Amino acid sequence: MVVDAFPGLAGDAGVNGSIQEVSVEASSADARDFDALYERVGPASYRLAQAILGDAAAAEDVVQEAFLRLWGRRDLLADPARLDGYAARTVRNLSYKRLRRRVVEARARADLGRDAARAVASPPTLERCDLEEALAALPPTQREVVHLRVHEGLSMVAIAARTGVPLGTVHSRYRYALSKLRSLLAKGDA
């Protein structure tokens, strides 16, 4: 505290005492306000992060980081009524940032693993690696349809029902995916 650093200023205990009381009162009010904000939007923030990330531990980390940011920037927030939206946006942005980081890390690990596997792989294993690479190159919507059709054995109608996409769109995504897979695998053989 400034008063403790400069003993000569401590001459008027009434003034120093009131300064300290106001400071403690203000920080307590901030903490209570922040606790109230967390009580109000914390659970929804966690559910949002978990829905985006699909991982409870990562969702907790994101919510904690988001609220630390909110706390650090509380003086910059002009409209306290908009804190709920600001909290949700912060959680959403941090969740997507974490997803992007996961993708980059997964690609790096896959590249390392693929290089090591190719060094000792037999021809059938190489074909499987090529197929996995080709599947990974598909857009997510096409990859989802291929997965549901091939791995889960769903009919096109069932895929349309599960994804909420029109049946014609499911057919075209599957057709485009197969065409792209053929093209990618043909390039790998050449």
Beta strands, then each sheet from edge to edge (+ up, - down):
end
